[in-house]
Amino acid sequence: MNAPALRLPLQPPVRPDPAHALASLTLEDGTAMHGRGIGAAKAVRGEVVFNTAMAGYVEALTDPSYCGQILVLTYPLAGNYGVPPPRRPESLDGPYESGRIQVQGLVVQNYVEAYSHHAACRSLHEWLSAEGIPGLTGVDTRFLTKRLRERGTMQGWLLPSSKSGPEARQGAAAVDMREEVFRIVAPRGPVRYGEGKPTILLVDAGAKDNLVRSLLGRGASVLRAPWHADLAALAGQSDGILIGNGPGDPKDLAPLVGQVRSLLASYRKPIFGVCLGNQILALAAGADTYKLPYGHRGVNQPVQDLLTRRCYVTSQNHGYAVRDQSLPRDWEPWFVNINDGSNEGIRSRHHPHFSVQFHPEASPGPQDTGFLFDDFLRRVASVAQR
């Protein structure tokens, strides 16, 4: 009697690794790293920054705060869980944080083409290629990260081997980080989500979609408006204001700072700032901001609440911080970064206005500080009842 045939589980076909063309990353200090290209064969220039998260490249790549930057992932494996289907137009489908890839380029140590995930339908290489974003793999990202930590973030050029040399560097695609970047990441006009109460005005200078999802999930409706809209008029239709995250130097957003300063003088309903919103609120109040040597980008940043002394692990993505000593007397520091002592939040002593430098809406990542949305909406409801 013949033995029954042994049936092995079906295995997905092993796809050939598309990362074969040579490519390089050159920093402005002359450091050059050579590897293989993934994604689009395109020459780009941008500030080179690193993120220490172990997962979440889909969310990171679509975060508008990275617009114009070349992102280095310190975790040595990327692409192994693939990429979900493209989001529907004008939708808030997660895990995407916006409607497109925002980074200028991507650098990883080991790219994996043969992905495995129940929700994946394409590889990271295919996604990058479809959106015209170049990538680099096969380089020592540990060495690169140490260089950025020691010398600070700097400009870099990501070049395919077919476009190397001075001419390619001069013609490399780049984003103007003083003006253009804020126009790129903002919506064209106000958009309303949900029909619940209260209504929150989200000031968008590059806000992540999960800010909207976090408010909708708590029963609020959201009026999402570009930072250059008439915020005073829109504030009259809202029960509270959330100033969202975004890219670049907050001092380059002087028109927004001026609008928020006017709101602080007249608006008595709650104002809540997140990440860039923390810096904008501080500048509007009369404080100062400064550039960090290499920023905070990852999902493991420890912060402490200076009022309760409780500590939280947070997700962060910023290159600038508020200078505590510059805060006016009617404002106070609220959170502090335990690693370097930099400011992580401020609050008004007399009005329901406050902000944090980290991301309470982060996903994936720690959700320890999601209660801040609950506190914000409770304040909104309390003021509405007066």
N, C-alpha and C positions, 0 to 999 in steps of 0.2 A: 504494500500500500504506500503510495507516494505521500510524502509529508506535505502539509498545506504550504502554499507559497507565502513567503514572508512579505507583508505589505508595509513598506516604509512610508512615513508621512510625507506628503507632497512638500517640496521645498520651493520657495520662490526662485526664479531664474537669477543667476548671478550676472548682474549687468557689468559691462566693461567700464572701468574707471575712466571718466572723460577728462580727468585732470592729467593731461599729458604735455601740453604746450608749456614751455618755460615762461616764467614771469618773475618779477622782482618787486621788492619794496625798498625804496631809498628814503631815508630821513634827511631832514635839512642839515643835520650835523655830519652827514656823509656816511652814516651807517647804511650798509646795503645788505639785503637778505634775498637769496635766490631760491625759488621753489617751482611749483607747477601751478598753472592757472586753472581756475574753475569759473563757471559763469561766463560772462561776456568777455571777449578779448578787446578791452578798452583801456585807454590811458586816463587815469583820474588823479586828482590832487585833493588833499584835505588834511585836517588835523587828525593825527593818529592817536586814538584813545583805546583803553582796554577795559573789558568787563570780566569780572571774576566769577560770574554765575556758572553753575554746572549744567544748567538746562535753560530753555527759554529763548532759543535763537529766533524763533518765529516772532515772538513778541518784541524782542530787542530790535530786530531788523526793521520792523514796521513802526517803531517808536519815533515820532517826529523830533524828539530831543536829539537824535543822532543825525539829523539832516545835515549833509555836507561833510560828515566825518568818515574816516576810515576806521572801522571797528575791528579790534583784535580780541578774540575770545581766548581767555587763558586756559579754560578747560581743554584738555588735549584731544577731545573727540567731538566732531561736529558732523551732522547729517545723518546719524544713525537712526533717528526716528522720522526722517522725511519731513514732508510739508503737507498740511491739509489742503482740501480743494480750495480754489480761489473763492473769495467772498463775493456775495451778490452785490451789484452796484447799489450805492447809497444805503447799504445795510450796516448794522453794527455787529455783524457776525464775529465771534471770537474764534481763535485766540488772537486774531490780528488786532493791532492797535491803531491802524489807519488803513487807507485803501491801497497803499503801495509800499514797496521797500523804500526806506528813507535814507539808509547809509549810502555813502559814496563808494565804499568798497569794503570787502570782508577779508580778514586774515585769520587762518586757523592752522593748527599744527597737523592734525590728521583728519582729512575729509573722508567720509564713508558714503559711497554711492549706493550700496545695497542696503536700503533702509528697511525697518520693520516697525510698523505701528498700525493699529486698526483703523485710524482716521487718516492715514497718509495716502496720497494718491500720486505724488511726484517727489523727485529728489530735490535736495537743496540746490544742486547744480542746475537742474532744469528750471527751478524758480528764479534763480539769479539770472540765468540766460534770458528767460522770457521777459524780464524787466530791465535788461541791459545793464546789470550790475556786475563788475568784475570781482574776482576773488583770488586768493593766493593760499596754497596749502604746501605742506612739506617744509616748513620753516620752524625754527626754534622760538616759539612764542614765549617761553620762559625768559630767554635772553632778551627778547624784544621788550617784554614787560619790565624787566629790571632796568633796561636802558631808559624807558619812559619814566620810571619811578625816580631814577637817579638824576636825570636831566630835565624832567618835566615833559609834558606833551609838546609835540612839535609838528610841523608840516611834514607830509610825506607824499611820495609819488608811487602809485601802484601801476606798473607798466608791463604789458605783455612783451615777449621777446621780439615780436614783429614790429614793435613801436618803441624802441629804446633809443637813448641818446638825447642830446639837448633839445632837439626839435620836438620830440615827443613830450618832454617835460613842459616845454613852453605851451604846447597845444593841449595839455591834459585838461579834461573837463573838471571844473571846480564850481563851487557855490559861493557867491559873495555873502560872507557871514555877518556883514554889518546891516544890510538892508534886504537883499534878495531873499535870504533864508526865511525871514518872518512872513514875507508875502507867499512863499511857496507852501508853508505848512498851515496857513490859516484858511478857513472856508471862505468862499466868495461872499456869502451873506448869511444872515441869521437862519438857523434851522431849528424847528421845534420837535421834540421827542416826547411821547407819552401824553396822557391826559390827567394825570394824578395831581394831587395838591400836597405840598406847596410847589410853586414854580421857582426853579433855580436858574439864574443867569450864569452860564459858563462862558467865561472870557477865554477865547481860544487863540493862543499864540503858538500852537503846536501841541494842543491837548491830546492825551491818549483817549481812545474810545472807551477804555474801561472806567474812566471818570464818569462818563455818561451812564454806562451800565451799572455802576455802583449806586448812582442816584436813582435810576429807574427801578432797580431792585429793591429799593427802600420806599417805593410808592410815590416818589416825586416826579414831576415833569421837568424837562430841561429845555431851556432856550439857549442854544449854542450860537454865539456870535463872534465874528472875527475881532481881534484886538483893536482894529482901526474903526470899528463901528461907533455910533453915538451911544456910548454906554449909559450916559445919564438918562436918556429917553427909555432905553431898554430896562434899566434898573427900576423905573417906575412901574413896569409890568411884572416885576419879580418880587419874591419874598425873601430872597437871599442871593448872594453872589459868590461864585467859586472861580477864582483865578487859577487857571490850569498851568501845566508844565509847558516846556518848549525849549528850543535850542538857543545857543548863542549867549552873548553878553547882555545882561539886563539893561545896562546903561545905553545900549543901542536902541532900546525901546522907549525913548524919551516921550513920544506922544502918548503911549499907554500909561507911563508913570504919571504924566500930567493929568490924565483922565481919572486915574485912581486917586490921586491927591485931591481932586475936586470931590470925588465920592466920599472920601474920609471926612471932609468938612461938612457934608450935608446928609449922608446916608446913615441912618441909625439902625438899619437891619443888619443881620450878620454878614460878614465878609470872611471867606475862608480861602487861603492860598495854598497851593501845592507846588513844590519844587521851584520852578521859575516864578510861580506866584508868590512864594515866600520872599524872593529877592525884589520883585516888583512892589509888593506891599511895603517892604522895608525902605526902599528908595522913595516911595510916595510919602512915607511918614517922616522922611528927612534923614534917614540913615545912609550908610555907605556899603558898597559891596566890593569884593576883590576876587581875583582869579586864583584858584587853588593850583598847586604845582602839577598834579595829575588827576585831580577830580576824584569823585566817589562814584563808581559804576559797578554795581553788583547787587546781590540779594542777601548779603551777610553783614551789613553795616550796623553796629550796635549804637543805640542812642539812649539817652536818659532823660526822663521827664524831670525837670528841675523842681517842680511843685510836689509831685508824689514820690520822687526818687525811684520810681519803677523804671526798669530797663526793657528795651524792645529790640528785636532784630528786624531790620528794615531793608527794603529794596530802594536803591538810589541810582540816579543818573544825572549828574550835574558837574560843571566845571568851575562854578563860581559860588561864593558864600557871602553871607551877611557879616559885617564887622560888628561884633557885640558892643564894643566901646562907643560906637557911633549912634546907637539907638537914643532917641530923645527920651526925656524923663517920663513921659506918659506911656512908654512902651517898655517891655521887659523880655529878656531871653526866656524861651519856654523849654526847648530841647537842646541837648548838646551831644556832639559826636564823641563817643568814648575813646575812639582811636586817636584823634588828633585835636580834640577840644574845640572844633569849629562849630559854628551855630547851626542848629537843626530845627529852629522854629522860634517864632516871636508871638507876642500877644499884647493887645492894648489893655491898659489898666482900667480904662473907663468905658469902653465900648465893646460890643461883641465882634471884634475884628481880630483874627488870629491866622497863623499860617504855619506850615511845616515844610522842611526841606526835603523830606523823604516821600515815598509813594505809598500811602495807605491803601490805594486801589490795586496794588501790584498783583499780577497773576501771569505766569507762575511766580512763586516767591512767597515769603512769609506774609501772613495776613494778620499779624499780631495787632496792627494799628487800624484795622478796619472800623473799630469803634468810633474813630474820629468823625466819620460820616454820620453816625447815629447822634453823636454829640452836636454836630453842626445842625442837623435837622431838628433836634430838640430845641436848640436855641431859636431856630427859625420859627417853630411853632409857638414858643413862649413869647417872642416879640409880637407875633401876629395876634395873640390873644389880649394884648394890652389895649 
